[in-house]
Amino acid sequence: MVVREEARKMKLAAPHMAAASEEMRNAALQKIIETLEENRDAIFRENALDVQAAEETGVAKAVVKRLKFDENKLRDAIAGIRQMIGLTDPVGKVTLKRELDEGLVLERVSVPIGVIGVIFEARPDALIQISALCIKSGNCAILKGGKETARTNKILFGLVHGAAVAAGLPESCLLQVELHNEIDELLKCQGDVDLLIPRGSNQFVQYIMDNTNIPVMGHAAGICHIYLDERADLAKSVPVIVDAKTQYPAVCNAVETLLVNRKIADTALPVVLQALTEKGVMLRGTQEVAELVKGLLAKGCFGEARGNVCASQEANSVGDVQEPLEKRYEVEIMGEDDFATEYTDLIISLKLVDDVAEAADHINKFGSHHTDCILTEDDAAAEYFLQMVDSAGVYRNCSTRFADGFRYGFGAEVGVSTGKLHARGPVGLEGLVTYKYRLIGEGQLVGDYVSGKKQFHHKDI
């Protein structure tokens, strides 16, 4: 396959895709649901082969977890499509209607972007989500999935594309790119591809940005933070921290750095770190944090203690393994520059700060502008954080893992954008449309307005 030639065909098909009625696009989504359900066993068989191959070649456990596609992930993918069907059509919305002069009416109308190339990591459910979002928003999509899920992606694409065409959408509404060297061909398709959305490692996204003239939307890293304020409710906050770090550590909205107010560090750290290490989280932090934890261990403030009660204990259990407390709570000392690290694993960075202002400054310096959270009962501190932290998502008293298109009610997301132009945060349907101006007149001439013969009255209608 020559990607450039296929992209040109898709560019020509894009106006027909954009003109497809909402009923046709929704019917295509419903057909995709039915097709996926009818072929679930075949999908799972292909995915099992991908998982087996990944495990045999030593692919990281975190990646293996992401590439598994089982009943739960199929259920969630289908739920996302159903939610999408019920969403308002993003195409054809009139966002401005203005009479420039009598008989001269200007409208601003939402339209699909056109041809979108999406390069995504080893997550088969991403193929379903991206395809559905592009269909609902009237866009054509070129899809390139990770090589670790080649079998799963192939069967899923065939089912999704077949269902869409059977529902009446253009044959060129979707295209699958399978070979790695075809990525470089795709990057050269300026003029035919309108937007690229890469989903992957920092290095990969940066490579895409550096090697194409096509506009790129996405995020290069997910370095998310939680700031534990001096007026945090620990009973409420500790489960939030644990969820944000451990519920699914391999994703971009998992927390990577915990900032703790110095005023509560003595009482908060034993509770927080016990909860994290019980889930197998490895600790990294500043010299100050490491020394504080050693001091708290010496006082017997870890173990089975909860709250600010200290109780010495020689050993504690993590899973089925007994290990000394000194080992369990060992803090690997990290340098300041190390805070710009995305782990996507059961590792967390720790730092003490004086107040919410210092926390915000740290986040703005080392964060990736993805999603950051403050845990506090202080309204003023919370408002400062929400205003001053320059991220696509700023939260109070809830897990960073909520940064997701499905959880936002978008049906799904094509990715997360940490940029500030066009779309920001989880990119759902509204992020996949742009607009055009339609001006309807009755023979008006610019010369009449330049000469003063006629005047604009600019009346919104």
C-alpha positions in Angstrom: 0.0 0.0 0.0 1.2 3.5 -0.9 0.0 5.6 2.0 0.2 8.9 0.0 -2.1 7.5 -2.7 -4.6 6.2 -0.1 -4.5 9.5 1.8 -5.4 11.4 -1.5 -8.4 9.1 -2.0 -9.5 9.7 1.6 -9.1 13.5 1.1 -11.5 13.3 -1.8 -13.9 11.2 0.2 -13.8 13.6 3.2 -16.5 16.0 1.9 -18.8 13.0 1.3 -18.1 11.8 4.8 -18.8 15.2 6.2 -22.1 15.3 4.4 -23.3 12.0 5.8 -26.4 12.6 7.9 -26.4 12.2 11.6 -28.8 9.3 11.2 -26.4 7.5 8.9 -23.4 8.0 11.2 -25.3 6.8 14.2 -26.6 3.8 12.2 -22.9 3.0 11.4 -22.0 3.1 15.1 -24.9 0.8 16.0 -23.8 -1.6 13.3 -20.3 -1.6 14.8 -21.7 -2.5 18.2 -23.6 -5.4 16.7 -20.6 -6.6 14.7 -18.3 -6.5 17.7 -20.7 -8.5 19.8 -21.3 -11.1 17.1 -17.5 -11.6 16.6 -16.3 -11.4 20.3 -14.9 -14.9 20.4 -12.8 -14.4 17.2 -11.5 -11.0 18.6 -10.5 -12.6 21.9 -8.7 -15.5 20.1 -6.6 -13.0 18.1 -5.9 -11.0 21.2 -4.8 -14.0 23.1 -2.2 -14.7 20.4 -0.9 -11.1 20.8 -0.7 -11.4 24.5 1.1 -14.7 24.3 3.6 -13.3 21.8 4.2 -10.2 24.0 4.9 -12.3 27.1 7.2 -14.6 25.2 9.3 -11.7 23.9 9.6 -10.1 27.3 7.3 -7.1 26.8 7.0 -5.1 30.0 4.1 -6.2 32.3 2.6 -2.7 32.2 2.4 -2.9 28.4 1.0 -6.4 28.4 -1.8 -5.2 30.7 -2.7 -2.5 28.3 -2.8 -4.7 25.2 -5.2 -7.3 26.8 -8.7 -7.0 25.3 -11.2 -9.0 27.3 -14.9 -9.0 28.1 -14.5 -6.0 30.4 -12.7 -3.9 27.8 -15.2 -4.9 25.1 -18.1 -4.0 27.4 -16.5 -0.6 28.1 -15.8 0.1 24.4 -19.4 -0.8 23.5 -20.7 1.4 26.3 -18.6 4.3 25.0 -20.1 3.9 21.5 -23.7 3.7 22.9 -23.0 6.9 24.9 -21.7 8.5 21.7 -24.8 7.7 19.7 -26.8 9.6 22.3 -24.6 12.7 22.1 -25.6 15.8 20.2 -24.3 15.9 16.7 -21.2 18.1 16.7 -21.5 18.8 13.0 -23.7 21.6 11.5 -24.0 23.7 14.7 -24.5 27.4 14.0 -22.3 29.2 16.5 -22.8 32.7 15.1 -25.4 34.2 12.9 -25.0 37.9 12.0 -26.7 40.2 9.5 -23.9 42.4 8.1 -26.4 44.4 6.2 -29.8 43.8 4.8 -29.8 40.7 2.8 -26.2 39.8 3.7 -26.1 37.1 6.4 -23.0 35.5 7.9 -23.1 32.1 9.7 -20.3 30.3 11.5 -21.0 26.5 11.2 -19.2 23.6 12.8 -17.7 21.1 10.3 -15.4 18.0 10.5 -11.7 18.6 10.4 -11.4 16.2 7.4 -8.7 13.5 7.4 -7.2 12.7 10.7 -4.2 10.4 11.2 -4.0 8.7 14.6 -1.0 6.8 15.8 -1.7 5.0 19.0 -0.1 2.6 21.5 -0.7 -1.0 22.3 -4.4 -0.6 23.3 -6.9 -2.4 21.0 -9.8 -0.5 22.6 -8.2 2.7 21.3 -8.9 1.6 17.7 -12.6 1.2 18.5 -12.8 4.5 20.4 -10.9 6.5 17.7 -12.9 5.0 14.8 -16.2 5.7 16.6 -15.3 9.3 17.4 -14.2 10.0 13.9 -17.4 8.5 12.4 -19.6 10.4 14.8 -17.8 13.7 14.0 -17.9 13.1 10.3 -14.1 12.7 9.9 -12.1 10.2 7.8 -9.4 8.5 9.9 -6.1 6.8 9.1 -5.2 4.4 12.0 -1.8 3.0 13.0 -1.8 0.8 16.1 1.0 -0.7 18.1 2.8 -3.7 16.7 2.2 -5.6 19.9 -1.5 -5.8 19.0 -1.2 -6.4 15.3 -3.6 -9.4 15.2 -6.2 -7.7 17.4 -6.0 -4.4 15.5 -6.4 -6.2 12.2 -9.6 -8.1 13.1 -11.0 -5.1 14.9 -10.4 -2.8 12.0 -11.9 -5.2 9.5 -15.1 -5.5 11.6 -15.4 -1.7 12.3 -14.7 -0.7 8.7 -17.0 -3.4 7.3 -19.8 -2.3 9.5 -19.3 1.4 8.6 -19.4 0.8 4.9 -22.4 -1.6 5.2 -24.2 1.3 6.9 -23.6 3.5 3.9 -20.5 5.5 4.7 -17.8 5.9 2.1 -15.3 3.1 1.5 -12.5 5.5 2.3 -13.9 6.6 5.6 -11.3 4.5 7.5 -7.8 3.3 6.6 -5.5 1.0 8.5 -1.7 1.5 8.3 0.0 -1.7 9.6 3.7 -1.4 8.8 6.1 0.7 10.9 7.8 2.3 7.9 4.4 3.6 6.7 4.5 6.0 9.6 7.2 8.0 7.9 5.1 8.0 4.7 2.1 9.3 6.7 4.1 12.1 8.1 4.8 13.4 4.5 1.1 13.6 3.6 0.7 17.3 4.2 -2.1 18.6 2.1 -4.0 15.3 2.3 -4.0 14.7 6.0 -5.3 17.6 8.1 -4.3 16.6 11.6 -2.1 14.0 13.3 -2.8 12.8 16.8 0.0 10.6 18.2 -0.5 8.6 21.4 2.6 7.1 22.9 5.9 7.8 24.7 7.3 11.2 25.1 10.1 10.4 22.6 7.7 9.0 20.1 5.4 12.0 20.2 8.4 14.3 19.9 9.6 12.4 16.9 6.2 12.9 15.2 6.3 16.6 15.9 9.9 17.0 14.6 9.3 15.1 11.4 6.1 16.4 9.9 4.6 19.7 8.6 1.1 18.4 9.4 -0.5 20.0 12.5 0.0 17.7 15.5 -2.4 17.5 18.5 -1.6 15.5 21.6 0.5 15.2 24.7 4.1 14.1 25.0 3.9 13.1 28.6 1.5 12.6 31.5 3.4 13.9 34.6 0.4 14.4 36.9 0.6 15.7 40.5 -1.3 15.7 43.7 -0.7 18.4 46.3 -1.7 17.3 49.9 -2.5 20.6 51.6 -2.2 21.4 55.3 -6.0 21.4 55.6 -6.5 18.1 53.8 -8.9 15.6 55.2 -6.6 12.5 55.4 -9.5 10.0 55.6 -10.8 11.4 52.3 -7.4 12.1 50.8 -5.4 8.8 51.2 -7.8 6.7 49.1 -7.7 9.4 46.4 -3.9 9.2 46.3 -3.9 5.4 46.2 -6.5 5.3 43.4 -4.6 7.9 41.4 -1.3 6.0 41.6 -2.3 2.3 41.7 -5.7 1.9 40.0 -4.0 1.8 36.6 -0.4 3.0 36.9 0.4 2.5 33.2 -1.7 5.3 31.9 -1.0 9.0 31.4 -3.5 10.2 34.0 -2.0 8.3 36.9 -0.3 10.5 39.5 3.5 10.5 39.3 4.4 13.1 42.0 3.0 13.7 45.5 3.7 17.1 47.0 3.0 17.3 50.8 2.7 20.4 52.9 5.6 20.5 55.5 3.2 21.4 58.3 1.5 18.0 58.1 4.3 15.8 56.9 5.0 14.2 60.2 1.4 12.9 60.6 0.5 12.5 56.9 3.5 10.6 55.5 3.1 7.5 57.7 -0.5 7.1 56.7 0.0 7.9 53.0 3.2 5.9 52.5 1.7 2.8 54.3 -1.3 2.9 52.0 0.9 3.2 48.9 3.5 0.6 49.9 0.7 -1.9 50.7 0.0 -1.7 47.0 3.6 -2.3 46.1 4.5 1.3 45.2 8.2 2.2 45.2 9.2 5.5 46.8 11.5 8.2 45.4 12.0 11.6 46.9 14.2 14.5 47.9 16.9 14.2 50.6 14.5 16.0 53.0 11.8 13.4 52.5 14.2 10.5 52.8 15.6 11.8 56.1 12.1 12.6 57.5 10.9 9.0 56.7 14.0 7.6 58.4 13.3 9.7 61.5 9.7 8.6 61.6 10.7 5.0 61.2 13.1 5.4 64.2 10.1 6.7 66.2 8.0 3.7 65.3 5.5 5.7 63.3 5.0 3.1 60.6 3.6 -0.4 60.7 0.0 -1.1 61.5 -0.4 2.5 62.8 -3.2 4.7 61.4 -3.6 8.4 61.7 -1.0 10.0 63.9 -0.6 7.1 66.3 2.8 5.5 66.2 3.4 1.8 66.9 6.8 0.1 66.4 6.8 -3.2 64.4 9.8 -5.1 63.2 8.4 -6.3 59.9 5.3 -5.8 57.8 3.7 -7.8 55.0 3.4 -6.7 51.4 1.4 -9.4 49.7 2.8 -12.7 50.8 6.4 -11.4 51.4 7.7 -10.4 54.8 10.2 -7.5 54.6 11.8 -5.1 57.1 10.1 -1.8 57.5 13.4 0.0 56.5 13.3 -1.8 53.2 9.6 -1.2 52.6 9.8 2.5 53.3 13.2 3.1 51.7 13.1 6.3 49.7 15.4 6.5 46.7 16.9 10.0 46.7 16.2 11.9 43.5 17.6 15.1 42.0 15.4 18.1 41.2 15.5 17.4 37.5 14.2 13.9 38.1 10.7 15.4 38.9 10.2 15.7 35.1 9.8 11.9 35.0 6.8 9.9 33.9 6.9 6.4 35.4 3.7 4.7 34.2 4.6 2.2 36.9 4.2 1.6 40.6 6.7 4.4 41.5 6.0 7.8 43.0 8.0 10.9 43.5 7.8 12.7 46.9 8.5 16.3 47.8 7.7 18.7 50.7 6.5 22.2 50.0 5.6 25.2 52.2 2.3 26.1 50.7 -0.1 25.9 47.8 1.9 28.6 45.9 5.1 26.6 46.1 3.1 23.5 44.9 1.7 25.4 42.0 5.1 26.7 41.0 6.6 23.2 41.1 3.8 21.7 39.0 4.1 24.5 36.4 7.8 23.9 36.2 8.0 20.1 36.1 4.5 19.0 35.0 3.3 18.2 31.5 0.1 20.3 31.8 -2.0 17.2 31.8 -4.0 16.8 35.1 -3.2 18.0 38.6 -5.1 17.9 41.9 -5.2 19.6 45.3 -6.5 17.7 48.3 -7.8 20.3 50.8 -10.8 21.5 52.8 -9.6 25.1 52.4 -11.6 26.9 49.7 -9.1 29.7 49.3 -6.2 27.3 48.8 -8.3 25.3 46.4 -9.3 28.3 44.3 -5.6 29.5 44.1 -4.6 26.0 42.9 -7.3 25.8 40.3 -6.5 29.3 39.0 -2.7 29.2 39.1 -1.9 25.6 37.9 -1.6 25.8 34.1 -2.9 22.4 33.2 -5.6 21.0 30.9 -7.3 19.5 34.0 -7.2 20.9 37.5 -9.0 19.0 40.2 -10.0 19.3 43.9 -10.4 16.3 46.1 -10.7 13.6 43.5 -8.4 11.2 41.6 -6.5 12.3 38.5 -7.7 9.1 36.9 -11.0 10.9 36.1 -9.2 12.7 33.2 -10.8 10.5 30.5 -13.2 11.2 27.7 -15.6 8.4 28.6 -15.8 9.6 32.3 -16.4 13.1 31.1 -19.4 11.9 29.1 -17.7 12.4 25.7 -18.4 8.7 24.8 -14.6 8.2 24.4 -11.6 10.2 23.5 -9.2 10.3 20.6 -6.4 11.4 23.0 -5.5 14.0 25.5 -4.2 17.4 24.4 -2.0 19.4 26.7 -1.7 22.2 24.1 -3.9 25.4 24.2 -4.9 25.7 20.6 -8.2 24.3 19.3 -8.7 21.5 21.9 -7.4 20.8 25.4 -7.7 17.9 27.8 -9.6 14.7 26.7 -10.4 15.3 23.1 -13.9 14.1 22.3 -16.3 15.1 19.5 -16.0 18.9 20.0 -12.3 18.6 19.6 -12.7 16.9 16.2 -14.6 19.6 14.5 -13.6 23.1 13.3 -15.8 25.6 11.6 -16.4 27.5 8.3 -18.0 30.8 7.6 -21.0 30.9 5.2 -21.9 34.2 3.8 -25.2 34.5 1.9 -25.9 37.6 -0.1 -28.0 39.1 -2.8 -25.3 40.6 -5.1 -23.7 43.0 -2.7 -20.4 44.6 -3.7 -17.5 45.6 -1.4 -17.0 48.7 -3.4 -20.3 50.1 -2.2 -19.2 49.8 1.4 -15.7 51.3 0.7 -17.2 54.3 -1.1 -19.7 54.9 1.7 -22.7 54.2 -0.5 -23.7 51.4 1.9 -23.1 50.8 5.6 -22.6 47.6 7.7 -25.0 47.4 10.7 -23.7 44.0 12.1 -26.8 42.8 13.8 -26.8 39.3 15.5 -29.9 37.3 14.6 
